[in-house]
Structures are given as structure tokens and as C-alpha cells.
Amino acid sequence: MNTPKLEEILARSGVMIIDGAMSTALEELGAELSDRLWTARVLAQEPALVEQVHLDYLRAGADCGITCSYQASIPGFVERGFSEKEAEDLIARSVSLFQSARSRWWEEEGRASGRPFPLCLASVGPYGAYLADGSEYRGDYDVSEDALTAFHRRRMEILCEAGADMLLIETQPSLREALLEARIAESLGADYWVSFSCRDALRINDGKPVRDCAGAFAEGFPHLRMIGVNCTAPQFVSPLIRELRASSGLPIAVYPNSGRVYDPKTKTWSRPRDMKPLAAWAMEYMAEGAWLGMGRPALARIPQKGGSPAGKER
């Protein structure tokens, strides 16, 4: 089966639905995530759970799936006792697990449903996710450009070689790192999109205006297919869409966090009393401009529950 391009799915369906949070779904299946590797630990120890999560989301209506590679890195695995070759194989496994789930779903119901063949989106998280110290929400880690390039390049090569349809450079807290990863993707000839994590309705987490960040990708990035925001409070997303539209003609992707608030003392999540239902947020985002250029809604993925203690829901 030839996988359709992103643009073909958008033109055909008008909207593309991404899957939901990997961490929450794994926890509901009994996975233990209290580990520096977080969801990447499950790739090594319980890969069948990852495949089940992908299958469940496809059955629920997802048009694509994000691989369990957000926090999977070669140094992260090596520090936990894996060899470099084992680390590379585990990163590649994140793609093959989605592909296996996709093939099963396609044969069982997808082909007959008339739905498009789902895209495999290879998650590429920021350097701070490997550090597991909260810096992924600030982007303020002190690391050289050469070190950042070395960290990201081999992982992105592996994900492409494993057969991912697109690279999803997501939850990016800084423009500097997002641009570096985009240049790597361009050098690989890989289609990709960039998604920023934002601190408020105007700025990404390192403080730069999201409008300027989108503008930085206006020229010189021919393989960039979409731009957006994720891991961001739902009430900020509509104005962020407007900011992105002001400086980018690309389709806009939005997949915020659940809006729940984590209490580190009680280690529990709570939902603000005045928070709108997530379905209502999704409709608002499309009305505000999460649109393809011809006036079609691009996509929105709304996780249903809180994620990791740090608030990350990938």
C-alpha cells in the first residue's frame, strides 16, 4: 500500500486527526513510566503495549500515528545500559511498531472503511527531553550547536531509514533548536513539520514570539509541510493560531495538552471548573484558522487526560 502524502489526505478529507497521548494510554494499559526514559522504556520492555496503543487510536479514528520516540535517544538508552546498536534498534522499533499496527488495522477494517492509509509520524523531541530535568519546557540548556546536531542527526536518520512517512519535530521550546533540526531534515531530504510548545498566547517557551518563529521558516525549508503548537494550555491555542497565520502560509497543526493542572504535593491532576469541553476547543481552533490554505481545517488532536508529572502528554 502506497502511503498518501499529507496534502492528499487534507485535500481528500478536509481534516486530519492525529492520535492521542502515548503516555496516558500506556499507563491505562498498565505500563510503568516513572523512569528517565519515560515512554521510551516501554519500547524495550513492553513493545506490545506500544503497538496496542497505536491500534486503539487507529480504531478510534486517527488518520496518522506519532511514534513512541519522543524521549528515545541513543545517549539516553546507552546511559541505561544498552549498547549503541541496541539503542539504534529500539529507535527503529518505534516506527516498526506503528507500521505493524497500521497493517493490522488496514486489513481488519481500514481498507473497507474508505479512510486514507494512515501516516507514520516519527516523533523527534527536543534535547531537553533526554535531560529529563524540566528544561524541555524552557529550552535553556547550555549545549553547543555541534553537540545538538550530533544528538539529533543519527536519531533522525534512523527514523527515516526505518520508513517513517514524516518527521514530527515536536514540543520545541526554542527557535534555535527547531531550526537546527529542520536543517537536518532538509539535508536528509525528509518531509517534516515543526510544532512549538508555548508559555502563553504569544510566545514559545523560550520567550520568542511564535509569529517570529513561524516567519523564520518562511524561506529555505522546502520539505517543511506544516507548522503548529502542542503541549500548550488549550486556552492559548486560538490566539497562537492567529499569530501563526500572520506569518506562515502553511497548514497549521494544533494538539494542546488536556488543560488539567498537576499538583506536585498530592501528585494528582485536577480540571479547572470553568474549563470548556475539549471538543468545544477543537471546533474553536478550526474556526480560528487551523486551516489548509483553501479554507479547510488542517488538524487538531486533543488528549483526553493528564500525562506525565511534568505535564507532558506525548
MARSE-976269 format. One record per atom (N, C-alpha, C, O, CB): y, x, z. Coordinates in steps of 0.2 Angstrom, whole numbers, plus 5000, padded with zeros to 4 digits. Glycine has a CB too. Layout:
BEGIN
YXZ/...
END
This chain:
BEGIN
499450045000/500050005000/500650045000/500750095004/500049955006/501150034995/501750074995/502250045000/502449984999/502050074988/502550085004/503050055009/503650045005/503950095002/503050105015/503949985006/504649975003/505150015006/505050035012/504749905003/505650025003/506250055006/506650015010/506549955010/506750085000/507050035015/507449995019/507849945016/507949895017/507950045024/508149975010/508649925006/508249875003/508549815002/508949965001/507649885001/507249824998/507049775004/507049715002/506549854995/506849795010/506749745015/507349705016/507349645017/506449785021/507949735017/508549705018/508749655013/508949595014/509149755020/508649675007/508849635001/508349575001/508549524999/508849674994/507749585003/507249535002/507249485008/507249425007/506549565002/507349505014/507349465020/508049445023/508149395026/506949495025/508549495021/509149475024/509249505031/509849515033/509349405024/508749515034/508749545041/508049585042/507549565040/508849485046/508149635046/507549675048/507549675055/507949695058/507549745044/506949655058/506849655065/506449715067/505949735065/506449595067/506849755072/506449815075/506049795081/506149735083/507049865077/505549835082/505149815088/505549825095/506149835095/504549865088/505249815100/505549815107/505449875110/505149925107/505249755111/505549885117/505549945121/504849965121/504349925123/505849935128/504650025120/504050055121/503850065129/503250045130/503950125118/504350085133/504150095140/503950035143/503450035147/504750135143/504349985143/504149925146/503549895144/503149875148/504749865145/503349895138/502749875135/502149915138/501649885139/502749865127/502249975138/501750025140/501550005148/501050005150/501850095139/502149995152/502049985159/501649915160/501249915164/502749985162/501849865156/501449805156/500749805155/500349765157/501749755152/500549865151/499849875149/499549915154/498949935154/499749905142/499849935159/499649975165/499750055165/499450095169/498849965165/500150075160/500250145159/500750175165/501150135167/500650165153/500650235167/501050265172/501550305169/501350355166/500650305178/502150295170/502750335167/503150375171/503650405169/503150285163/502950385177/503350425182/503150495181/502850535185/503250405189/503450525175/503250595173/503850615169/504150575166/502550595169/503950685169/504450715165/504350695157/504850695154/504550785166/503750685155/503650675148/503750595147/503750585141/502850695147/503750555152/503850485151/503350455146/502750465147/504650475149/503550415141/503150385137/502750435133/502150425130/503450335132/502950495132/502550545128/501950565132/501450585128/503050615127/501950555138/501250575142/500750525139/500150555139/501350555149/500850465137/500350415135/500050435129/499450425127/500650345135/500450475125/500150505118/499550545119/499050545116/500750545114/499550585125/499050625126/498450595130/497850615129/499250685130/498650555135/498150525139/497850455138/497250445139/498450525146/498250415135/498050345134/498350325127/498650275126/498350295139/498150355121/498450345115/498350265112/498750245109/498250385110/497750245115/497550175113/498150125115/498250075112/496850155115/498450135121/498950095123/499550095118/499850045117/499150115130/499750155116/500250155111/500150115105/500550075102/500450225109/499550125102/499350085096/499350015098/499549975093/498650105094/499149985104/499149915105/499849895106/499949835104/498849905112/500349935108/501049915109/501249895102/501649845100/501449965112/501149945097/501349935090/501049875087/501449835084/501149995086/500449865088/500149805085/500449735088/500549695084/499349805087/500549735095/500849675098/501549665095/501649605094/500849685105/501949715094/502549705091/502549675084/502949635082/503049765091/502049705080/502049685073/501749605073/502049565069/501549725069/501349595077/501149525078/501649475080/501649415078/500549515082/502149505084/502649455086/503249455081/503749415082/502949485092/503249495075/503749485070/504149545068/504549535064/504149425072/503949605071/504349665069/504249685062/503649675060/504149715074/504749705059/504749725052/504649805051/504549825046/505349705048/504649835057/504649905057/504449925065/504449885069/505249945055/504249985065/504050015072/504350085073/504350125069/503250005073/504550095080/504850155082/504250195085/503950175090/505450145086/504150255083/503550295086/503750315093/504250315095/503450355081/503150335096/503250355103/503350425104/503050465107/502550335107/503950445101/504050515100/504750535103/504950595102/504050545093/505050485106/505750495108/505850555113/506250595112/506050435112/505350555118/505350615123/504750665121/504650705126/505250585130/504450665116/503950705114/504250775111/504650765105/503450675109/504150825114/504450895111/503950945112/503550945116/505150905114/503950995108/503551055109/503651085115/503151095119/503651105103/504251105117/504351135124/504151095130/503851115135/505051165125/504251025129/504050985134/503350985135/503050985141/504350915133/502950975130/502250975131/501951045133/501451045137/501850955124/502251105130/501951165132/502151175140/501651205143/502351225128/502651155142/502851165150/502351125154/502251145160/503551145151/501951075151/501451035155/500751065153/500251035155/501550965153/500751125150/500051155150/499751145143/499151175142/499651125155/500051115138/499751105131/499951165127/500451205128/499951045128/499451185123/499651245118/500151215113/500251155112/499051265114/500451265109/500951245104/500651195099/500951155096/501251305101/500051215097/499651175092/499551105095/499551055091/499051215090/499251105101/499151035104/499750995104/499750935103/498851045111/500351025106/500950995106/501150965099/501350905098/501551035108/501051005094/501250985087/500750925085/501050875082/501151035082/500150925087/499650875085/499850805089/499750755086/498950895087/500150815095/500250755099/500950725095/500950655095/500450775106/501350765093/501950735090/501750695083/501950645082/502450785088/501350725080/501050695073/500650635075/500650585071/500550745070/500350635081/499950575083/500350515084/500150455083/499550585089/500950525086/501450465087/501550425080/501650365080/502150495089/501550465075/501550425068/500950395066/500850335064/501750485063/500350435067/499750405065/499550345069/499150295067/499150455066/499750335075/499550285080/499950215077/499650165077/499750295087/500550225075/500850175072/500550155065/500450095063/501650185070/500450205061/500050195054/499450155055/499250105051/499950255051/499050175060/498450135062/498550065063/498150015061/498050175067/499050055068/499149985070/499449945064/499249885063/499649985076/499849975060/500149945054/499549925049/499549865046/500649985050/499049965048/498549955043/498149895046/497949855042/498150015042/497949895052/497549845055/497949775055/497649725052/497449855062/498549775056/498949715056/498949685049/498949625047/499649725059/499149735044/499149715037/498549675034/498549625031/499349775033/497949705036/497349675034/497149615037/496949565034/496749725035/497349605044/497149545048/497649485046/497449435046/497249565055/498249505045/498749445044/499349465040/499649415037/498949425050/499549525039/500149545036/500149525029/500649495026/500349615037/499649545025/499649535018/499749465016/500049445011/498949565015/499349425020/499349345018/500049315021/500149255019/498749315021/500349345025/500949315028/501549315023/502049275024/501149345034/501549355018/502149365014/502749405017/503249415014/502449295013/502649435023/503049485026/503049555023/502549565020/502949485033/503549585023/503549655020/503149705024/503049695030/504249685019/502849755020/502449805024/502949845028/503449875026/502149855018/502749845035/503249875040/503449955039/502949995037/502949865047/504049965040/504250035040/504050075046/504050045052/504950045039/503850135046/503750185051/504350225053/504550265049/503150225050/504650215058/505250245060/505150295065/504850285071/505850195063/505150365064/505050415068/505550435073/506150455071/504850485065/505450415080/506050425084/506150495086/505750535087/505850385091/506750515085/507050585087/507550575092/508150565091/507350625080/507350595099/507850585104/508250645105/508050695102/507450575110/508750645109/509250705110/508850755114/508350745118/509850685113/509150815114/508950875118/508850855126/508450875129/509350935117/509350815128/509350795135/508750755137/508650755143/510050755136/508450715133/507850685134/507250735137/506950715141/507550635129/507250785134/506750845136/506950865143/506550885146/506750895130/507650875144/507850905150/507650855156/507550875162/508550915150/507650785155/507450735160/507850745166/507650735171/506750745161/508550755165/508950765171/509550715170/510050725174/509150835172/509550665166/510050615165/510550645160/511050605158/510450605172/510550705158/511050725153/511050695146/511450695142/510950805152/510450665145/510450625138/510950565138/511050545133/509750595137/511250545144/511750495144/512450525144/512950485144/511650455150/512450595144/513150625144/513250675138/513750675135/513250665150/512650705136/512750755130/513050815132/513350845128/513050715125/513150835139/513550885141/513150945142/513350995146/513850865147/512450955140/512051015141/512351075137/512551065132/511350995139/512351135141/512551195138/512051225135/511651265137/512851235144/511951215128/511451245124/511751265117/512251225115/510851205123/511551325114/511851345108/511651305102/511151265103/511751415107/512051305097/511851275091/511151295088/510751255086/512351275085/511051365089/510451395086/509851365090/509351345088/510451465087/509951355097/509351335101/509251255100/508751235100/509551345109/509851225099/509751155097/509351145090/508951095090/510451115097/509551185086/509251175079/508451195080/508051155077/509551225074/508351245083/507651265084/507251215088/506651195086/507551335088/507551175093/507251125096/507051065092/506551035092/507651105102/507551045088/507450985084/507050995077/506650955075/508150955082/507151055074/506951065067/506151055066/505951015062/507151125064/505751085071/505051085070/504751015071/504350995068/504751135074/505050985076/504850915078/504950865072/504550825070/505150885084/505550875069/505750835063/505250845057/505050805054/506450835061/505150915056/504650925051/503950895052/503650865047/504551005050/503750895058/503050875060/503050795058/502550775055/502850885067/503550765060/503650685060/503650675052/503350625050/504250665063/503950705048/504050695041/503350715038/503050675034/504550735038/503050765040/502350785037/501850735039/501350725035/502150855039/501950705044/501450655047/501450595043/501050545043/501450645054/502050585039/502050525035/502550465037/502450415035/501350495034/502950485042/503450435044/503950415038/504050455033/503950465049/504150355037/504550325032/505250345033/505550365028/504450255031/505450355039/506150375040/506250405047/505750395051/506650305040/506750445048/506850475054/507350435058/507850425055/507050555054/507250415064/507750375068/508050425073/507750435078/507450315071/508650455072/508950495076/509350455081/509950435080/509450545072/509050435087/509250385091/509550405098/509350465100/508750335092/509850365101/510150375108/510550435108/510450475113/509550375113/510950445103/511350505103/511950505107/512350465106/511550525095/512050545112/512650545116/513150585114/513750575116/512450565123/513050625109/513650675107/513650675099/513150675096/513550745110/514250675096/514350685089/514050755087/513750765082/515050675087/514150805091/513950875089/513150875088/512950905082/514150925094/512750845092/512050845091/511850805086/511350815082/511750825098/512150745085/511950695080/512050725073/511650725068/512350635080/512650765072/512750795066/512250855064/512050865058/513450825065/512150885069/511650945068/510950915066/510650945061/511550985075/510750865069/510050835067/510150805060/509650805057/509850775072/510650775059/510750745052/510750795047/510450785041/511450705051/510950855048/510950915043/510250935042/510050955037/511450965045/509850935048/509150955047/508750905043/508450925038/508850955054/508950835044/508550785040/508750795033/508350785028/508750715042/509450815031/509650825024/509250875021/509050875015/510350835024/509150935025/508850995022/508050975021/507751015017/508851055027/507850925025/507150905023/507050855018/506450845016/506850885030/507650835016/507550785010/507350715013/507050675009/507150805005/507450705020/507150645023/507650585024/508250605026/506850665030/507450525022/507950475024/507950465032/507450475035/507650405021/508550445034/508650435041/509150385043/509550375039/508750505044/509250365049/509850335052/509950365058/509550395062/509750265052/510650355060/510850385067/511150325071/511450285069/511450435065/510950335077/511150275082/511350315088/511050355091/510550235084/511950295090/512350325096/512250275102/512150215102/513050335095/512250315108/512250275115/512950275117/513250335116/511750305120/513250225119/513950215121/514050195128/513650165131/514250165116/514650225131/514850215138/515250155139/515250125144/515250275140/515550125133/515950065134/516050035127/515650055122/516650085137/516549995126/516649965119/516950005114/517049975108/517049895120/517150065115/517450105110/517150175109/517250205104/518150115112/516850205114/516650275115/515950285116/515550245119/517050305120/515650335112/514950355114/514950395120/515450405123/514750405108/514350415123/514350435129/514650505131/514850515137/513650445131/514850545126/515250605127/515950595127/516350635128/515050655122/516150525126/516850515126/517250505119/517750485119/517250565130/516850525114/517250525107/517250455105/516750415106/516850565102/517750435102/517750365099/517250355094/517050395089/518450345095/516850295094/516250285090/516550275082/516150295078/515950225092/517150255082/517450245075/517550315072/517350325066/518150215075/517750365075/517750435073/517050465071/516950505066/518150485078/516550445075/515950475074/515650445068/515350485064/515450455080/515750385067/515450355060/515850385054/515550395049/515550275060/516450395055/516850425050/516650495048/516750515042/517550425052/516350535053/516150595052/515550605047/515450655044/515950635059/515250545046/514650545042/514850515035/514350495031/514050505045/515450505034/515650465028/515550505021/515350475016/516450455028/515450565021/515350605015/514850665017/514850695023/516050635012/514450685012/514050745013/513350725016/512950775018/514350795017/513150665017/512550645020/512150595016/512150535018/512650615027/511950615010/511650565005/511050525008/510850475005/511550594999/510650555012/510050525014/510150475021/509650445023/509550575016/510750475023/510850435029/510850355026/511250345022/511550445032/510450315029/510350245027/510650195031/510750135029/509650235026/510850215037/511050165042/511350195048/511250255049/510450115044/511850165051/512150195057/512150135062/512250075060/512850225055/512250155069/512250105074/512250125081/512450185082/511650055073/512150085085/512150095093/511550065096/511250015094/512750065096/511250105101/510750075105/510750105112/511250145114/510050105102/510350085116/510350105124/511050095126/511350135130/510150175124/511350035125/512050025127/512049955130/511749905127/512550025121/512549945134/512549875138/512749825132/513149835128/513149875143/512449765132/512449715127/513149685126/513349665121/512049655128/513549685132/514249665131/514749705127/515249685125/514549645138/514549775126/514949815122/514849815115/515249845111/514849885125/514249785113/514049795106/514449765101/514549795096/513349765105/514749705102/515149675097/515749715095/515849725089/515349605099/516149735100/516749775098/516549845095/516849865091/517149785104/515949865097/515649935094/515549915086/515649965082/515049955098/515249865085/515149845078/515749845074/515749875068/514749775077/516249815077/516949815073/517149885072/517449895067/517449775077/517049925077/517349995076/516950035071/517250075067/517250035083/516250025071/515850055065/516050025058/516050065054/515150045067/516149965058/516349935051/517049965049/517149965043/516349855052/517449985053/518150005051/518050075048/518550095044/518550015057/517550115049/517550175046/516850195042/516750255040/517650225051/516450145042/515750155038/515550095034/515650035036/515250175043/515350105028/515150055024/514350045024/514050005020/515350065017/514050085028/513350075029/513050015033/513449985036/513050145032/512449995032/512249945036/512249965043/512150025045/511449925034/512349915048/512449935055/511849905059/511649845058/513049905058/511549955063/510949935067/511149925074/511549975076/510349985066/510949875077/511149875085/510449855088/510149805087/511649825086/510349895094/509749875098/509949895105/509749955107/509149905096/510349855109/510549875115/510049875121/509449855119/511149825117/510249895127/509749885132/509749815134/510049775132/509949935138/509349795140/509249725142/509849705145/509949635146/508649725146/510349745148/510849725152/510749715159/511149705163/511149655149/510149725161/509949725168/510249785172/510349835168/509149725169/510349785178/510549835182/510049865187/509749825190/511249815186/510049935187/509449965191/509849985198/510350015198/509150025187/509449965203/509649985210/509250045212/508650035213/509649925215/509450105212/509050165214/508850165221/508350195223/509450225213/509150125226/508950115233/508250075233/507850095237/509450095237/508350015230/507749975230/507249985225/506749955225/507949905230/507450025220/507050035214/506849975210/506249965208/506450075216/507349925210/507249865207/507749855201/508349875202/507249805212/507649805197/508049785192/508349715193/507949675196/507749785185/508949705192/509249635193/509649615187/509949655183/509649635199/509649555185/510049525180/510749495182/510749455186/509649475176/511249515179/511949485181/511949405180/511649385175/512549515177/512249375185/512149305185/512549275179/512249225176/512449275191/513049305176/513449275171/513249305164/513549295159/514149285172/512649345164/512449375158/512149325153/511749275155/511949425159/512349325146/512149275141/511449295140/511149345140/512549285135/511049245137/510349255135/510349305129/510849305125/510049185132/509849345129/509849395123/509849375116/510149405112/509249445124/509549315115/509549285109/510249265107/510449265101/509149215109/510649245112/511349225110/511749285108/512249285104/511749195116/511649345112/511949405110/511749425102/512249445099/511749465115/511149415101/510949435094/511349395089/511549425084/510149425093/511449335090/511749295085/512549315084/512849315079/511749215087/512749335090/513449355090/513549425086/514049435083/513749365098/513049465087/513149535084/513149525076/513449555073/512549575086/512649475074/512649465067/513349435064/513549455059/512049425065/513549395068/514249355066/514749415066/515249405062/514349305071/514749465071/515249515071/515249565066/515749595065/515249545078/514649575063/514649615057/514049665057/514149715054/515249655057/513549655060/512949695059/512649665053/512149635053/512349685065/513049685047/512849655041/512749715036/512949775036/513449615038/512349695031/512249735025/512949725021/513249675022/511649725021/513149765016/513749765013/513849695009/514449675009/513749815008/513349665007/513449605003/513449545008/513449485005/512849594998/513549555014/513649505019/512949475022/512949415024/513949445015/512449515022/511849495025/511749535032/511949595033/511249515021/511449505037/511349535043/510849595042/510349585039/511149485049/511049655045/510549705044/510049705049/509449695047/510949775045/510149715056/509549705061/509849705068/510349735069/509049765060/509449685072/509549685079/508949685083/508549635082/510049635081/508849735087/508249725092/508449725099/508849765101/507749795091/508249675102/508449655109/507849665114/507349625114/508749585110/507749715118/507249725123/507249665128/507849645129/507249795126/506749645130/506749585135/506749605142/506849565146/506049555134/506649675144/506549685151/506849755152/507049795147/505849685154/507049775158/507249845160/506749895158/506149875158/507449845167/506949955158/506550005156/506450055161/506250045167/506750045150/506550125160/506450175165/506950175170/507450145169/506450245161/506850205176/507350205181/508050235179/508550215182/507050245187/508050275174/508750295172/509050245167/509650255166/508650365168/508650195166/508950135162/508850145154/509050095150/509750135162/508450195152/508250205145/507650155144/507150155148/508050275144/507650125138/507150075136/506750095130/506350045128/507450005136/506850145128/506450165122/505650185124/505250195120/506750225118/
END
